[in-house]
Amino acid sequence: AAAAQQVSAKVGPPLKEANALLAQKNFKGALTKVQEAEAIPDKKPYDNFMILQLKYNAYAGANMWADAARTVEAILASGQSPADQKATRLKQLMQAYGQMNNNVKVTEVANRYLKEVGNDTAIQMTLAQVYTQQKNYKAAEDIVRQAMAGRSVPEKTMLETLRYVQHEQGSLTAELNTLEQLIRYYPSPDY
């Protein structure tokens, strides 16, 4: 439905200018034009949604991650974002929180992604990294095992992460089994 909608005539021109400024990587200028659009009275919900999208792009481009995170949260809450964009929006939110080193929020959004969107190896491994940084090695091991499930040959980074968290937990037998897998699938004198 959102794809068929159009912004209102009053809101269109400043958003078009904001979009052109974004293409030129003039993020501050784009934000000024977005603010002009925000100030226009009697906007439709779709106008506000498009304003939020351009605002996010400007904030992310300007490395204003706290504002970018708030904007993605608003996009998700707007009811205007197409369902097929949920995965992208949650990844944007994870990126924003990651740039702010807010591991609590990264964990929250990653778990939300896995629950609402489904398994994604990149999300699972990001979550494993965060758990490892938090020294929550058991949670890191669990999420790596979930990422490995159903794979005949696990990725090297999965096995390396798994071996590390097993080592940190003092699980020597498990660590040796993982090391054997690393040798089998990724032979190297280091192993």
C-alpha positions in Angstrom: 0.0 0.0 0.0 2.8 2.4 0.8 4.3 1.9 -2.6 1.1 3.2 -4.2 1.0 6.3 -2.0 2.5 9.7 -2.8 3.6 12.5 -0.7 1.3 15.6 -0.6 2.0 18.5 -3.0 3.3 20.8 -0.2 5.7 18.2 1.2 7.1 16.9 -2.1 9.4 19.8 -3.1 11.4 20.0 0.2 11.8 16.2 0.2 12.9 16.2 -3.4 15.5 18.8 -2.5 16.6 16.8 0.5 17.0 13.7 -1.6 19.1 15.6 -4.1 21.3 16.9 -1.2 21.6 13.3 0.1 22.9 12.2 -3.3 25.6 14.9 -3.0 26.4 13.7 0.5 25.3 17.1 1.9 23.7 15.6 5.0 23.4 18.8 7.0 21.6 20.5 4.0 19.4 17.5 3.6 18.4 17.7 7.3 17.5 21.4 6.8 15.2 20.5 4.0 13.7 17.6 5.9 13.0 20.0 8.8 11.2 22.4 6.3 9.0 19.5 5.3 8.4 18.6 9.0 7.2 22.2 9.6 4.4 21.9 7.0 1.0 21.6 8.7 -1.6 18.9 8.0 0.7 16.2 6.8 -0.6 12.7 5.9 0.9 9.7 7.7 2.7 8.8 4.5 4.3 12.3 4.4 5.6 11.7 7.9 6.9 8.2 6.9 8.8 9.6 3.9 10.2 12.4 6.1 11.5 9.8 8.6 13.2 7.8 5.8 15.1 10.8 4.5 15.9 11.9 8.0 17.4 8.5 8.8 19.5 8.6 5.6 20.8 12.1 6.6 21.5 11.1 10.2 23.3 7.9 9.2 25.3 9.7 6.5 26.3 12.4 9.1 27.3 9.7 11.6 24.6 11.0 14.0 23.8 7.5 15.3 21.6 8.4 18.3 19.3 10.4 16.0 19.5 7.7 13.4 18.4 5.0 16.0 15.5 7.2 17.2 14.4 7.7 13.6 14.4 4.0 12.7 12.4 3.3 15.9 9.9 5.9 14.7 9.8 4.3 11.2 9.1 0.9 12.8 6.4 2.4 15.0 4.8 4.4 12.2 2.7 1.6 10.7 3.7 2.9 7.3 6.8 0.8 6.7 6.2 -2.1 4.4 6.4 -5.5 6.1 9.1 -6.7 3.7 11.4 -3.8 4.9 11.3 -5.0 8.6 14.6 -7.0 8.2 16.3 -3.9 6.7 15.0 -1.6 9.4 16.1 -3.9 12.2 19.6 -4.2 10.6 19.7 -0.4 10.4 18.8 -0.1 14.0 21.5 -2.7 15.0 24.0 -0.7 13.0 23.1 2.5 14.7 23.3 1.0 18.2 26.6 -0.8 17.2 28.1 2.5 16.1 27.2 3.9 19.6 28.7 0.8 21.3 25.4 0.2 22.9 25.7 -3.6 23.2 22.6 -3.9 25.3 20.5 -2.4 22.5 22.4 -4.4 19.8 21.5 -7.6 21.8 17.9 -6.5 22.1 17.4 -5.7 18.5 19.3 -8.8 17.3 17.1 -11.1 19.4 14.0 -9.2 18.1 15.3 -9.8 14.5 15.8 -13.5 15.1 12.3 -13.8 16.7 10.3 -11.6 14.2 12.3 -12.1 10.9 14.0 -15.4 11.4 17.5 -16.9 11.4 20.2 -14.9 9.7 23.8 -16.0 10.1 25.2 -12.5 10.1 22.9 -11.4 12.9 23.6 -14.6 14.9 27.4 -14.1 14.6 27.0 -10.4 15.6 25.1 -11.5 18.6 27.7 -14.1 19.4 30.4 -11.4 19.3 28.4 -9.1 21.6 27.9 -12.0 24.1 31.6 -12.8 23.9 32.5 -9.2 24.7 30.1 -9.4 27.6 31.9 -12.6 28.7 28.5 -14.4 28.4 30.3 -17.4 26.8 27.4 -19.9 27.2 25.0 -17.6 25.3 27.7 -17.0 22.7 28.1 -20.8 22.3 24.4 -21.4 22.0 23.9 -18.8 19.3 26.9 -20.0 17.3 25.5 -23.6 17.5 22.2 -22.2 16.2 24.0 -20.5 13.3 25.9 -23.8 12.5 22.7 -25.9 12.6 22.0 -27.6 9.3 25.3 -26.8 7.7 27.4 -29.7 6.5 30.5 -27.4 6.7 30.4 -24.6 9.3 32.1 -21.3 8.4 35.6 -20.9 9.7 34.6 -17.9 11.9 31.8 -19.9 13.5 34.3 -22.7 14.5 36.9 -20.2 15.7 34.3 -18.3 17.8 33.0 -21.6 19.1 36.5 -22.8 20.0 37.3 -19.5 21.8 34.1 -19.5 23.9 34.6 -23.2 24.8 38.2 -22.4 25.9 37.0 -19.5 28.0 34.4 -21.8 29.7 37.2 -24.3 30.4 35.5 -27.0 28.2 38.7 -28.7 27.0 37.0 -31.7 25.4 34.5 -29.5 23.5 37.4 -27.2 22.5 39.4 -30.1 21.1 36.4 -31.4 19.1 36.0 -27.9 17.6 39.7 -27.7 16.9 39.5 -31.1 15.1 36.7 -29.6 12.9 38.8 -26.6 12.1 41.7 -28.9 11.1 39.4 -31.1 9.0 37.6 -28.2 7.1 40.3 -25.5 7.2 43.7 -27.2 7.5 46.4 -24.9 8.7 49.6 -25.3 10.7 48.2 -22.8 13.2 45.6 -25.4 14.2 
